[in-house]
Amino acid sequence: MAAIASNVIPKPYPTTNAIVSSLRNPSSCCFALNSSLFGDKFLGKSLVASTWSIQRNRSNGSAPFRGLKPIKASSHTFDVVVVGAGIIGLTIARQFLLESDLSVAVVDAAVPCSGATGAGQGYLWMVHKTPGSDKWELAMRSRELWEMFVENVQRQGMDPLEMLGWKKTGSLLIGRTPKDSAMLKRRVDQLSEAGLRAEFLSPHDLLLEEPGLMIGKEGGAAFLPDDCQIDARRAVAFIEKVNRHFVSEGRYGEFYNEPVTTLLRSGRGEVKAVQTSKNTLYNKKAVIVAAGCWSGTLMHDLIMDSGFDLDVPVKPRKGHLLVVENFNSFKLNHGLMEAGYVNHAEGALHSSVSASGQVDAECLSISMTATMDAWGNLVLGSSRQFVGFSTEMDESVINRIWERAGEFFPTLREMSLRDFCERRKVRIGLRPYMPDGKPVIGAVPGLSSLFLAAGHEGEGLSLALGTAEMVANLVLGNPGKVDLAPFALENRCCMLR
């Protein structure tokens, strides 16, 4: 599960509310050049109260973006304004900064990693993706770009593990029945034909790879040895550092803790500026909305007085992850997920709350995923359920995740989750779900210079770099590397004129 937010109160990055192009000393950009950038020391506390307030408002799906009036707004001008500071928004900004001479502003109602990006499981896996599907080309291109990204980090004399939490663990898609094994063998054939290194592991071979795992005699696994893991927070911090190098050139600005309140348009309908609670950000070329699961309500509110209504069907899909810190009862050598995760991830949206307000148990799906991060923490998932914008923790869901993991790891059956109460953390967040399972990426018809990039659900991290390249090429008029048609708004988002 790649895209869920931190539990209860996310640890915010200690950034000022706005870093604008007038700043000439990059070191004044808080942690931009701080030696503790990639450690826990840079996680400050001064913004906890304000961030928590924003998160509470966000839980109802509307408050951060509507009914707010600008306060003594000042004006700034950029070529591109990106709304959303998750992995999608920040990589879009990076793409423009590195591949063009345009200036970019990033605006967000909170701070980076306080939404879906912040505390996901952090895998960049292809083992559960389907060759030939609409997302396959984008996934392959993103994979290529991530590998180029890491090679560049290495060329600069830095350690990708330290900088990004990057490690090549390989991934295992695991089945426990003859039917699962037959499906996994077909998947291995498909992945191999698509050019990836893939092999099927028998139960005996799988036990050699993962001694702590038990699947019985009739199962097996699809194994992709080249799949990687990454730490989302470290990757975001690194990308922010790259972006902030352009502050001194007057090409980059950050406006965090600033909810967007409206769009300013010309008489011809062209979007000219983004109004936040504190600033007016004029754009010369494009406004890109990349606000995760809030993109639908945000888009509706921003264009409600434009003469037509755009229905972007991005829905919040809640997820829980369980993290046991400094876990040493057994070691995972690879990233694992059960075969049922594929259908679990593609489950349809349906009603989840009864008239009494209780969550309908039938809406909850749980599939085993297990990773061990670079610091020895066991990360278990994952749950999926539609409960609106609620981010309340459900202890019963955590217990079910633990029990599900115990079906695959016998050692866990001998342990009580209470034994880890001092070393456990729960991550809860909202994935941006699209009913057809594909992100929506492209221009908004009828509103010149307005673009959308949202709906990546649990694949924001793995699809980020390909999405950023796609958006930048679209805005700049460059030929694309990936076919945009499957992701365009047309015939997927309802527009009422």
NORGI-V874215 format. One record per pair of residues at least 24 apart in sequence whose C-alpha atoms are under 7 Angstrom apart, sorted by the first residue. I is the first residue (numbers start at 1). J is the second residue. Records with the same first field share a line. If there is no record, write none. Layout:
I: J  J
//
This chain:
1: 120  121  381  382  458
2: 120  121  122  123  458  459  461
3: 116  117  120  431  457  458  459  460
4: 116  117  118  119  120  319  428  429  430  431
5: 114  115  116  117  118  119  120  427  428  429  430
6: 114  118  119  427  428  429
7: 426  427  428
9: 52
10: 114
11: 43
12: 43  44  47  48  111  114
13: 42  43  44  111
14: 43  44
17: 255  256  257
18: 254  255  256
19: 253  254  255
20: 252  253  254
21: 247  248  250  251  252  253
22: 250
23: 247  248
24: 247  248
25: 248
26: 245  247  248
32: 241  244
38: 163  234
51: 110
54: 110
59: 389  390  391
60: 389
61: 294  389
62: 297
64: 109  259
65: 259  260  261  298
66: 261  301
68: 261  277
69: 277
70: 276  277  278
71: 277  278
72: 278
73: 278  279  280
74: 278  279  280
75: 279  280  281
76: 280  281  282
77: 281  282  283
78: 103  104  105  282  283  284
79: 103  104  283  284  285  286
80: 104  105  283  284  285  286  287
81: 105  106  283  286  287  288
82: 106  107  287  288  289  290
83: 107  108  288  289  290  291
84: 108  289  290  291
85: 111  112
86: 112  113  115  117
87: 117  236  460  461  464
88: 290  460  464  468
89: 290
91: 464  465  468
92: 468  472
94: 243
95: 468  469  472
96: 472
102: 251
103: 251  252
104: 251  252  253
105: 252  253  254
106: 253  254  255
107: 254  255  256  258
108: 255  256  257  258  259
109: 256  257  258  259  260
110: 256  257  258
111: 256  257
113: 233
116: 429  430  431
117: 232
118: 232  233
119: 232  427
120: 232
121: 379
122: 229  230  231  232
123: 228  229  230
124: 227  228  229  462
125: 171  227  228
126: 227
127: 171  173  224
128: 173  342
131: 190  191  194
134: 486
135: 438
137: 482
138: 463  466  482
139: 463
141: 466
142: 462  463  464  465  466
145: 465
146: 465
163: 234  238
164: 230  231  234  235
165: 230  231  234  374
166: 228  229  230  231
167: 228  229  230
168: 226  227  228  229
169: 225  227  228  229  333  334  335
170: 224  225  226  227  228  334  335
171: 223  224  225  227  334  335  336
172: 221  222  223  224  334  335  336  337
173: 221  222  223  336  337  338  339
174: 220  221  222  337  338  339
175: 219  220  221  338  339
176: 215  216  218  219  220
177: 218  219
178: 218  219
180: 219  339
181: 219  220
184: 221  222
188: 222
197: 224  225
198: 222  223  224
199: 223  224
210: 332  333
212: 330  409
213: 408  409
214: 408  409  410
215: 408
262: 302
263: 302
269: 447  448
270: 447  448  449
271: 447  448  449  450
285: 449
286: 449  450
287: 449  450  451
288: 450  451  452
289: 451  452  453
290: 452  453  454
291: 454
292: 432  454  455
293: 430  431  432  433  455
295: 454
307: 497
308: 495  496  497
309: 495  496  497
310: 493  494  495  496
311: 493  494  495
312: 493  494
313: 434  493
314: 432  433  434  455
315: 432  433  434
316: 386  388  389  430  431  432  433
317: 384  385  386  430  431  432  433
318: 384  385  386  387  429  430  431
319: 382  383  384  385  428  429  430
320: 381  382  383  426  427  428  429
321: 379  380  381  382  426  427  428
322: 379  380  381  398  425  426  427
323: 377  378  379  380  424  425  426
324: 377  378  379  420  423  424  425
325: 376  377  378  423  424
326: 376  377
327: 376  377  378
332: 371  372
334: 371
335: 370  371
336: 369  370  371
337: 368  369  370
338: 367  368  369
340: 367
341: 367
346: 437
348: 435
349: 435
352: 386  387
353: 387
366: 401
368: 404  405
391: 428  429
393: 428
431: 457  458
432: 456  457
433: 457
438: 487
439: 487
440: 487  488  489
441: 487  488  489
442: 471  488  489
444: 489
//
